[in-house]
Amino acid sequence: MKNRIITILLLFCCLLATTPISAKKWRAKHTVLIALDGWGAYSVSKGNIPHIKNLMEQGSYTLHKRCVFPSASAINWASMFMGVGTELHGYTK
């Protein structure tokens, strides 16, 4: 199972590395993913979180996400990083 996940991640990285970058369009040199486990999107507007809100204003974010089932942290992280559901990556425990 671990070999299958590693293979999928390596293929994804190779795909990203070989994607041609247009010289005419600006692209970020780095991407940082900040994800907070177990924090409901409904509370963002209510919270006193100036630093996180500043990062949201300057970057790209979504508050409209959905989980995969079974809804457990490791399974949802795997789906988020791989961009597919459990039926494709097979990680369910």
Biopython code that builds the backbone (N, CA, C, O; Angstrom):
import numpy as np
from Bio.PDB.StructureBuilder import StructureBuilder

atoms = [
    (1, "MET", "N", (0.829, -1.186, 0.000)),
    (1, "MET", "CA", (0.000, 0.000, 0.000)),
    (1, "MET", "C", (0.880, 1.258, 0.000)),
    (1, "MET", "O", (0.619, 2.204, -0.743)),
    (2, "LYS", "N", (1.932, 1.260, 0.848)),
    (2, "LYS", "CA", (2.812, 2.424, 0.908)),
    (2, "LYS", "C", (3.524, 2.639, -0.421)),
    (2, "LYS", "O", (3.704, 3.777, -0.856)),
    (3, "ASN", "N", (3.931, 1.539, -1.069)),
    (3, "ASN", "CA", (4.603, 1.667, -2.359)),
    (3, "ASN", "C", (3.684, 2.286, -3.394)),
    (3, "ASN", "O", (4.132, 3.061, -4.239)),
    (4, "ARG", "N", (2.413, 1.953, -3.337)),
    (4, "ARG", "CA", (1.443, 2.499, -4.289)),
    (4, "ARG", "C", (1.284, 4.005, -4.089)),
    (4, "ARG", "O", (1.231, 4.756, -5.062)),
    (5, "ILE", "N", (1.209, 4.446, -2.843)),
    (5, "ILE", "CA", (1.071, 5.870, -2.542)),
    (5, "ILE", "C", (2.336, 6.615, -2.958)),
    (5, "ILE", "O", (2.251, 7.696, -3.542)),
    (6, "ILE", "N", (3.492, 6.058, -2.669)),
    (6, "ILE", "CA", (4.760, 6.692, -3.042)),
    (6, "ILE", "C", (4.868, 6.794, -4.561)),
    (6, "ILE", "O", (5.326, 7.811, -5.082)),
    (7, "THR", "N", (4.453, 5.757, -5.270)),
    (7, "THR", "CA", (4.487, 5.766, -6.731)),
    (7, "THR", "C", (3.591, 6.858, -7.290)),
    (7, "THR", "O", (3.975, 7.563, -8.223)),
    (8, "ILE", "N", (2.405, 7.002, -6.728)),
    (8, "ILE", "CA", (1.478, 8.038, -7.184)),
    (8, "ILE", "C", (2.069, 9.418, -6.934)),
    (8, "ILE", "O", (1.997, 10.288, -7.801)),
    (9, "LEU", "N", (2.656, 9.627, -5.750)),
    (9, "LEU", "CA", (3.268, 10.918, -5.448)),
    (9, "LEU", "C", (4.434, 11.233, -6.377)),
    (9, "LEU", "O", (4.580, 12.370, -6.824)),
    (10, "LEU", "N", (5.260, 10.241, -6.669)),
    (10, "LEU", "CA", (6.390, 10.449, -7.569)),
    (10, "LEU", "C", (5.929, 10.777, -8.982)),
    (10, "LEU", "O", (6.504, 11.645, -9.637)),
    (11, "LEU", "N", (4.898, 10.090, -9.454)),
    (11, "LEU", "CA", (4.357, 10.379, -10.781)),
    (11, "LEU", "C", (3.792, 11.799, -10.841)),
    (11, "LEU", "O", (3.976, 12.506, -11.831)),
    (12, "PHE", "N", (3.115, 12.203, -9.790)),
    (12, "PHE", "CA", (2.564, 13.558, -9.726)),
    (12, "PHE", "C", (3.686, 14.591, -9.757)),
    (12, "PHE", "O", (3.583, 15.591, -10.468)),
    (13, "CYS", "N", (4.755, 14.362, -8.997)),
    (13, "CYS", "CA", (5.888, 15.291, -8.978)),
    (13, "CYS", "C", (6.572, 15.350, -10.346)),
    (13, "CYS", "O", (6.976, 16.425, -10.792)),
    (14, "CYS", "N", (6.701, 14.223, -10.999)),
    (14, "CYS", "CA", (7.304, 14.203, -12.339)),
    (14, "CYS", "C", (6.446, 14.979, -13.328)),
    (14, "CYS", "O", (6.967, 15.692, -14.185)),
    (15, "LEU", "N", (5.142, 14.839, -13.210)),
    (15, "LEU", "CA", (4.226, 15.572, -14.082)),
    (15, "LEU", "C", (4.391, 17.075, -13.877)),
    (15, "LEU", "O", (4.443, 17.833, -14.845)),
    (16, "LEU", "N", (4.473, 17.500, -12.634)),
    (16, "LEU", "CA", (4.660, 18.918, -12.347)),
    (16, "LEU", "C", (6.010, 19.427, -12.846)),
    (16, "LEU", "O", (6.113, 20.548, -13.344)),
    (17, "ALA", "N", (7.037, 18.602, -12.712)),
    (17, "ALA", "CA", (8.385, 19.020, -13.101)),
    (17, "ALA", "C", (8.531, 19.141, -14.615)),
    (17, "ALA", "O", (9.351, 19.927, -15.089)),
    (18, "THR", "N", (7.752, 18.382, -15.381)),
    (18, "THR", "CA", (7.882, 18.394, -16.835)),
    (18, "THR", "C", (6.859, 19.289, -17.515)),
    (18, "THR", "O", (6.851, 19.386, -18.742)),
    (19, "THR", "N", (6.005, 19.939, -16.756)),
    (19, "THR", "CA", (5.015, 20.836, -17.345)),
    (19, "THR", "C", (5.707, 22.099, -17.832)),
    (19, "THR", "O", (6.391, 22.766, -17.056)),
    (20, "PRO", "N", (5.537, 22.440, -19.123)),
    (20, "PRO", "CA", (6.205, 23.646, -19.632)),
    (20, "PRO", "C", (5.636, 24.910, -19.002)),
    (20, "PRO", "O", (4.429, 25.035, -18.793)),
    (21, "ILE", "N", (6.532, 25.839, -18.708)),
    (21, "ILE", "CA", (6.126, 27.107, -18.113)),
    (21, "ILE", "C", (6.234, 28.186, -19.180)),
    (21, "ILE", "O", (7.300, 28.386, -19.762)),
    (22, "SER", "N", (5.168, 28.858, -19.425)),
    (22, "SER", "CA", (5.150, 29.924, -20.408)),
    (22, "SER", "C", (5.971, 31.103, -19.901)),
    (22, "SER", "O", (5.829, 31.510, -18.748)),
    (23, "ALA", "N", (6.825, 31.649, -20.754)),
    (23, "ALA", "CA", (7.649, 32.791, -20.366)),
    (23, "ALA", "C", (6.820, 34.062, -20.240)),
    (23, "ALA", "O", (7.262, 35.016, -19.599)),
    (24, "LYS", "N", (5.636, 34.101, -20.830)),
    (24, "LYS", "CA", (4.809, 35.297, -20.815)),
    (24, "LYS", "C", (4.014, 35.450, -19.529)),
    (24, "LYS", "O", (3.649, 36.569, -19.171)),
    (25, "LYS", "N", (3.740, 34.374, -18.833)),
    (25, "LYS", "CA", (2.928, 34.427, -17.624)),
    (25, "LYS", "C", (3.806, 34.338, -16.390)),
    (25, "LYS", "O", (4.765, 33.567, -16.342)),
    (26, "TRP", "N", (3.459, 35.147, -15.386)),
    (26, "TRP", "CA", (4.166, 35.081, -14.118)),
    (26, "TRP", "C", (3.680, 33.876, -13.342)),
    (26, "TRP", "O", (2.478, 33.618, -13.269)),
    (27, "ARG", "N", (4.590, 33.155, -12.775)),
    (27, "ARG", "CA", (4.260, 32.014, -11.938)),
    (27, "ARG", "C", (5.052, 32.096, -10.647)),
    (27, "ARG", "O", (6.199, 32.542, -10.631)),
    (28, "ALA", "N", (4.437, 31.668, -9.589)),
    (28, "ALA", "CA", (5.119, 31.659, -8.299)),
    (28, "ALA", "C", (6.263, 30.654, -8.329)),
    (28, "ALA", "O", (6.152, 29.591, -8.941)),
    (29, "LYS", "N", (7.355, 30.996, -7.670)),
    (29, "LYS", "CA", (8.491, 30.088, -7.599)),
    (29, "LYS", "C", (8.289, 29.040, -6.512)),
    (29, "LYS", "O", (8.847, 27.945, -6.580)),
    (30, "HIS", "N", (7.494, 29.383, -5.521)),
    (30, "HIS", "CA", (7.275, 28.474, -4.403)),
    (30, "HIS", "C", (5.798, 28.477, -4.026)),
    (30, "HIS", "O", (5.087, 29.459, -4.240)),
    (31, "THR", "N", (5.364, 27.385, -3.476)),
    (31, "THR", "CA", (4.001, 27.277, -2.972)),
    (31, "THR", "C", (4.072, 26.757, -1.545)),
    (31, "THR", "O", (4.803, 25.811, -1.250)),
    (32, "VAL", "N", (3.317, 27.376, -0.678)),
    (32, "VAL", "CA", (3.250, 26.941, 0.707)),
    (32, "VAL", "C", (1.800, 26.578, 0.991)),
    (32, "VAL", "O", (0.896, 27.381, 0.759)),
    (33, "LEU", "N", (1.583, 25.382, 1.488)),
    (33, "LEU", "CA", (0.248, 24.934, 1.843)),
    (33, "LEU", "C", (0.115, 24.995, 3.350)),
    (33, "LEU", "O", (0.886, 24.364, 4.073)),
    (34, "ILE", "N", (-0.858, 25.750, 3.824)),
    (34, "ILE", "CA", (-1.148, 25.811, 5.250)),
    (34, "ILE", "C", (-2.542, 25.246, 5.426)),
    (34, "ILE", "O", (-3.515, 25.811, 4.925)),
    (35, "ALA", "N", (-2.640, 24.157, 6.122)),
    (35, "ALA", "CA", (-3.936, 23.532, 6.355)),
    (35, "ALA", "C", (-4.059, 23.235, 7.845)),
    (35, "ALA", "O", (-3.125, 22.740, 8.475)),
    (36, "LEU", "N", (-5.198, 23.539, 8.381)),
    (36, "LEU", "CA", (-5.424, 23.354, 9.809)),
    (36, "LEU", "C", (-6.444, 22.245, 10.006)),
    (36, "LEU", "O", (-7.601, 22.373, 9.606)),
    (37, "ASP", "N", (-6.012, 21.174, 10.617)),
    (37, "ASP", "CA", (-6.840, 19.990, 10.791)),
    (37, "ASP", "C", (-7.882, 20.206, 11.886)),
    (37, "ASP", "O", (-7.548, 20.592, 13.006)),
    (38, "GLY", "N", (-9.131, 19.956, 11.555)),
    (38, "GLY", "CA", (-10.203, 20.026, 12.541)),
    (38, "GLY", "C", (-10.734, 21.423, 12.795)),
    (38, "GLY", "O", (-11.488, 21.633, 13.746)),
    (39, "TRP", "N", (-10.356, 22.376, 11.966)),
    (39, "TRP", "CA", (-10.816, 23.756, 12.145)),
    (39, "TRP", "C", (-11.903, 24.029, 11.122)),
    (39, "TRP", "O", (-11.629, 24.058, 9.923)),
    (40, "GLY", "N", (-13.113, 24.225, 11.570)),
    (40, "GLY", "CA", (-14.241, 24.442, 10.679)),
    (40, "GLY", "C", (-14.185, 25.795, 9.999)),
    (40, "GLY", "O", (-13.869, 26.802, 10.632)),
    (41, "ALA", "N", (-14.494, 25.821, 8.702)),
    (41, "ALA", "CA", (-14.471, 27.066, 7.924)),
    (41, "ALA", "C", (-15.471, 28.086, 8.456)),
    (41, "ALA", "O", (-15.285, 29.289, 8.275)),
    (42, "TYR", "N", (-16.519, 27.619, 9.104)),
    (42, "TYR", "CA", (-17.539, 28.526, 9.632)),
    (42, "TYR", "C", (-16.963, 29.486, 10.681)),
    (42, "TYR", "O", (-17.518, 30.564, 10.890)),
    (43, "SER", "N", (-15.873, 29.119, 11.336)),
    (43, "SER", "CA", (-15.334, 29.941, 12.413)),
    (43, "SER", "C", (-14.333, 30.999, 11.946)),
    (43, "SER", "O", (-13.919, 31.840, 12.744)),
    (44, "VAL", "N", (-13.938, 30.977, 10.681)),
    (44, "VAL", "CA", (-12.941, 31.932, 10.195)),
    (44, "VAL", "C", (-13.447, 33.361, 10.324)),
    (44, "VAL", "O", (-12.710, 34.235, 10.780)),
    (45, "SER", "N", (-14.675, 33.612, 9.937)),
    (45, "SER", "CA", (-15.207, 34.981, 10.002)),
    (45, "SER", "C", (-15.400, 35.450, 11.442)),
    (45, "SER", "O", (-15.414, 36.654, 11.700)),
    (46, "LYS", "N", (-15.547, 34.531, 12.368)),
    (46, "LYS", "CA", (-15.789, 34.874, 13.771)),
    (46, "LYS", "C", (-14.507, 35.058, 14.578)),
    (46, "LYS", "O", (-14.518, 35.687, 15.637)),
    (47, "GLY", "N", (-13.398, 34.505, 14.074)),
    (47, "GLY", "CA", (-12.164, 34.482, 14.853)),
    (47, "GLY", "C", (-11.353, 35.761, 14.783)),
    (47, "GLY", "O", (-11.404, 36.492, 13.794)),
    (48, "ASN", "N", (-10.606, 36.021, 15.839)),
    (48, "ASN", "CA", (-9.656, 37.127, 15.884)),
    (48, "ASN", "C", (-8.302, 36.565, 15.461)),
    (48, "ASN", "O", (-7.456, 36.251, 16.299)),
    (49, "ILE", "N", (-8.111, 36.443, 14.147)),
    (49, "ILE", "CA", (-6.926, 35.794, 13.589)),
    (49, "ILE", "C", (-6.310, 36.693, 12.501)),
    (49, "ILE", "O", (-6.346, 36.352, 11.319)),
    (50, "PRO", "N", (-5.752, 37.832, 12.904)),
    (50, "PRO", "CA", (-5.276, 38.797, 11.904)),
    (50, "PRO", "C", (-4.170, 38.267, 10.994)),
    (50, "PRO", "O", (-4.134, 38.616, 9.814)),
    (51, "HIS", "N", (-3.275, 37.442, 11.506)),
    (51, "HIS", "CA", (-2.175, 36.938, 10.678)),
    (51, "HIS", "C", (-2.678, 35.967, 9.621)),
    (51, "HIS", "O", (-2.247, 36.017, 8.469)),
    (52, "ILE", "N", (-3.578, 35.095, 10.010)),
    (52, "ILE", "CA", (-4.135, 34.143, 9.047)),
    (52, "ILE", "C", (-4.980, 34.880, 8.014)),
    (52, "ILE", "O", (-4.912, 34.565, 6.826)),
    (53, "LYS", "N", (-5.765, 35.847, 8.443)),
    (53, "LYS", "CA", (-6.575, 36.629, 7.492)),
    (53, "LYS", "C", (-5.687, 37.421, 6.536)),
    (53, "LYS", "O", (-6.034, 37.586, 5.366)),
    (54, "ASN", "N", (-4.553, 37.911, 7.014)),
    (54, "ASN", "CA", (-3.603, 38.607, 6.145)),
    (54, "ASN", "C", (-3.040, 37.655, 5.094)),
    (54, "ASN", "O", (-2.928, 38.020, 3.924)),
    (55, "LEU", "N", (-2.690, 36.448, 5.501)),
    (55, "LEU", "CA", (-2.215, 35.447, 4.539)),
    (55, "LEU", "C", (-3.298, 35.127, 3.513)),
    (55, "LEU", "O", (-2.999, 34.949, 2.332)),
    (56, "MET", "N", (-4.547, 35.054, 3.954)),
    (56, "MET", "CA", (-5.649, 34.768, 3.044)),
    (56, "MET", "C", (-5.820, 35.894, 2.025)),
    (56, "MET", "O", (-6.060, 35.631, 0.846)),
    (57, "GLU", "N", (-5.700, 37.131, 2.467)),
    (57, "GLU", "CA", (-5.851, 38.277, 1.567)),
    (57, "GLU", "C", (-4.745, 38.328, 0.516)),
    (57, "GLU", "O", (-4.980, 38.738, -0.621)),
    (58, "GLN", "N", (-3.545, 37.913, 0.898)),
    (58, "GLN", "CA", (-2.403, 37.999, -0.013)),
    (58, "GLN", "C", (-2.223, 36.751, -0.872)),
    (58, "GLN", "O", (-1.444, 36.761, -1.826)),
    (59, "GLY", "N", (-2.930, 35.689, -0.544)),
    (59, "GLY", "CA", (-2.719, 34.440, -1.265)),
    (59, "GLY", "C", (-3.980, 33.896, -1.886)),
    (59, "GLY", "O", (-4.867, 34.642, -2.300)),
    (60, "SER", "N", (-4.042, 32.612, -1.942)),
    (60, "SER", "CA", (-5.171, 31.898, -2.523)),
    (60, "SER", "C", (-5.698, 30.932, -1.465)),
    (60, "SER", "O", (-4.920, 30.264, -0.784)),
    (61, "TYR", "N", (-7.006, 30.863, -1.331)),
    (61, "TYR", "CA", (-7.574, 29.992, -0.299)),
    (61, "TYR", "C", (-8.984, 29.560, -0.691)),
    (61, "TYR", "O", (-9.581, 30.090, -1.628)),
    (62, "THR", "N", (-9.486, 28.601, 0.038)),
    (62, "THR", "CA", (-10.871, 28.188, -0.121)),
    (62, "THR", "C", (-11.452, 27.871, 1.248)),
    (62, "THR", "O", (-10.775, 27.331, 2.123)),
    (63, "LEU", "N", (-12.693, 28.213, 1.409)),
    (63, "LEU", "CA", (-13.441, 27.823, 2.600)),
    (63, "LEU", "C", (-14.564, 26.866, 2.217)),
    (63, "LEU", "O", (-15.397, 26.512, 3.050)),
    (64, "HIS", "N", (-14.582, 26.454, 0.964)),
    (64, "HIS", "CA", (-15.604, 25.541, 0.450)),
    (64, "HIS", "C", (-14.936, 24.227, 0.070)),
    (64, "HIS", "O", (-14.670, 23.969, -1.104)),
    (65, "LYS", "N", (-14.677, 23.420, 1.049)),
    (65, "LYS", "CA", (-14.053, 22.134, 0.802)),
    (65, "LYS", "C", (-15.001, 21.043, 1.252)),
    (65, "LYS", "O", (-16.011, 21.303, 1.906)),
    (66, "ARG", "N", (-14.666, 19.845, 0.899)),
    (66, "ARG", "CA", (-15.476, 18.720, 1.356)),
    (66, "ARG", "C", (-14.534, 17.595, 1.758)),
    (66, "ARG", "O", (-13.428, 17.468, 1.231)),
    (67, "CYS", "N", (-14.984, 16.801, 2.679)),
    (67, "CYS", "CA", (-14.140, 15.696, 3.106)),
    (67, "CYS", "C", (-14.499, 14.444, 2.317)),
    (67, "CYS", "O", (-15.543, 14.374, 1.669)),
    (68, "VAL", "N", (-13.619, 13.470, 2.387)),
    (68, "VAL", "CA", (-13.898, 12.168, 1.801)),
    (68, "VAL", "C", (-14.292, 11.230, 2.930)),
    (68, "VAL", "O", (-14.038, 11.517, 4.100)),
    (69, "PHE", "N", (-14.893, 10.141, 2.590)),
    (69, "PHE", "CA", (-15.335, 9.183, 3.598)),
    (69, "PHE", "C", (-14.575, 7.892, 3.460)),
    (69, "PHE", "O", (-14.338, 7.464, 2.331)),
    (70, "PRO", "N", (-14.181, 7.246, 4.522)),
    (70, "PRO", "CA", (-14.480, 7.613, 5.901)),
    (70, "PRO", "C", (-13.741, 8.888, 6.284)),
    (70, "PRO", "O", (-12.598, 9.102, 5.881)),
    (71, "SER", "N", (-14.400, 9.723, 7.060)),
    (71, "SER", "CA", (-13.860, 11.032, 7.419)),
    (71, "SER", "C", (-12.887, 10.890, 8.583)),
    (71, "SER", "O", (-13.282, 10.910, 9.749)),
    (72, "ALA", "N", (-11.629, 10.750, 8.250)),
    (72, "ALA", "CA", (-10.556, 10.671, 9.234)),
    (72, "ALA", "C", (-9.407, 11.520, 8.708)),
    (72, "ALA", "O", (-9.241, 11.661, 7.497)),
    (73, "SER", "N", (-8.629, 12.073, 9.594)),
    (73, "SER", "CA", (-7.580, 13.012, 9.203)),
    (73, "SER", "C", (-6.627, 12.453, 8.158)),
    (73, "SER", "O", (-6.421, 13.081, 7.120)),
    (74, "ALA", "N", (-6.049, 11.304, 8.404)),
    (74, "ALA", "CA", (-5.047, 10.753, 7.489)),
    (74, "ALA", "C", (-5.622, 10.508, 6.102)),
    (74, "ALA", "O", (-4.958, 10.763, 5.097)),
    (75, "ILE", "N", (-6.846, 10.018, 6.046)),
    (75, "ILE", "CA", (-7.485, 9.738, 4.758)),
    (75, "ILE", "C", (-7.746, 11.046, 4.007)),
    (75, "ILE", "O", (-7.511, 11.126, 2.801)),
    (76, "ASN", "N", (-8.224, 12.057, 4.706)),
    (76, "ASN", "CA", (-8.493, 13.343, 4.069)),
    (76, "ASN", "C", (-7.206, 14.040, 3.641)),
    (76, "ASN", "O", (-7.179, 14.666, 2.581)),
    (77, "TRP", "N", (-6.140, 13.951, 4.433)),
    (77, "TRP", "CA", (-4.854, 14.533, 4.027)),
    (77, "TRP", "C", (-4.349, 13.849, 2.759)),
    (77, "TRP", "O", (-3.874, 14.518, 1.840)),
    (78, "ALA", "N", (-4.447, 12.530, 2.705)),
    (78, "ALA", "CA", (-4.002, 11.804, 1.516)),
    (78, "ALA", "C", (-4.785, 12.260, 0.285)),
    (78, "ALA", "O", (-4.203, 12.467, -0.780)),
    (79, "SER", "N", (-6.093, 12.417, 0.427)),
    (79, "SER", "CA", (-6.917, 12.854, -0.693)),
    (79, "SER", "C", (-6.566, 14.280, -1.112)),
    (79, "SER", "O", (-6.532, 14.584, -2.304)),
    (80, "MET", "N", (-6.309, 15.140, -0.154)),
    (80, "MET", "CA", (-5.985, 16.526, -0.455)),
    (80, "MET", "C", (-4.646, 16.615, -1.198)),
    (80, "MET", "O", (-4.543, 17.329, -2.195)),
    (81, "PHE", "N", (-3.634, 15.906, -0.729)),
    (81, "PHE", "CA", (-2.325, 15.977, -1.358)),
    (81, "PHE", "C", (-2.299, 15.304, -2.726)),
    (81, "PHE", "O", (-1.597, 15.757, -3.631)),
    (82, "MET", "N", (-3.061, 14.226, -2.875)),
    (82, "MET", "CA", (-3.058, 13.506, -4.147)),
    (82, "MET", "C", (-4.103, 14.020, -5.123)),
    (82, "MET", "O", (-4.023, 13.748, -6.321)),
    (83, "GLY", "N", (-5.077, 14.756, -4.621)),
    (83, "GLY", "CA", (-6.099, 15.313, -5.496)),
    (83, "GLY", "C", (-7.111, 14.311, -5.992)),
    (83, "GLY", "O", (-7.793, 14.563, -6.986)),
    (84, "VAL", "N", (-7.223, 13.188, -5.328)),
    (84, "VAL", "CA", (-8.197, 12.161, -5.721)),
    (84, "VAL", "C", (-8.857, 11.585, -4.470)),
    (84, "VAL", "O", (-8.359, 11.753, -3.356)),
    (85, "GLY", "N", (-9.954, 10.921, -4.666)),
    (85, "GLY", "CA", (-10.669, 10.298, -3.554)),
    (85, "GLY", "C", (-10.108, 8.932, -3.191)),
    (85, "GLY", "O", (-9.180, 8.428, -3.825)),
    (86, "THR", "N", (-10.686, 8.357, -2.169)),
    (86, "THR", "CA", (-10.205, 7.067, -1.671)),
    (86, "THR", "C", (-10.324, 5.955, -2.708)),
    (86, "THR", "O", (-9.544, 5.002, -2.695)),
    (87, "GLU", "N", (-11.302, 6.078, -3.606)),
    (87, "GLU", "CA", (-11.470, 5.031, -4.620)),
    (87, "GLU", "C", (-10.271, 4.948, -5.557)),
    (87, "GLU", "O", (-10.037, 3.904, -6.167)),
    (88, "LEU", "N", (-9.506, 6.034, -5.680)),
    (88, "LEU", "CA", (-8.323, 6.003, -6.546)),
    (88, "LEU", "C", (-7.029, 5.787, -5.775)),
    (88, "LEU", "O", (-6.175, 5.019, -6.219)),
    (89, "HIS", "N", (-6.862, 6.444, -4.631)),
    (89, "HIS", "CA", (-5.597, 6.245, -3.931)),
    (89, "HIS", "C", (-5.616, 5.040, -3.001)),
    (89, "HIS", "O", (-4.555, 4.533, -2.637)),
    (90, "GLY", "N", (-6.781, 4.575, -2.613)),
    (90, "GLY", "CA", (-6.894, 3.323, -1.862)),
    (90, "GLY", "C", (-6.558, 3.398, -0.391)),
    (90, "GLY", "O", (-6.618, 2.380, 0.299)),
    (91, "TYR", "N", (-6.207, 4.563, 0.113)),
    (91, "TYR", "CA", (-5.856, 4.695, 1.531)),
    (91, "TYR", "C", (-7.128, 4.932, 2.333)),
    (91, "TYR", "O", (-7.757, 5.984, 2.206)),
    (92, "THR", "N", (-7.513, 3.958, 3.160)),
    (92, "THR", "CA", (-8.783, 4.040, 3.872)),
    (92, "THR", "C", (-8.684, 3.775, 5.378)),
    (92, "THR", "O", (-9.715, 3.652, 6.039)),
    (93, "LYS", "N", (-7.480, 3.684, 5.932)),
    (93, "LYS", "CA", (-7.358, 3.380, 7.358)),
    (93, "LYS", "C", (-6.531, 4.396, 8.075)),
    (93, "LYS", "O", (-6.330, 4.286, 9.285)),
]
sb = StructureBuilder()
sb.init_structure("model")
sb.init_model(0)
sb.init_chain("A")
sb.init_seg("    ")
for serial, (resi, resn, name, xyz) in enumerate(atoms, 1):
    if name == "N":
        sb.init_residue(resn, " ", resi, " ")
    sb.init_atom(name, np.array(xyz, "f"), 0.0, 1.0, " ", f" {name:<3s}", serial, name[0])
structure = sb.get_structure()
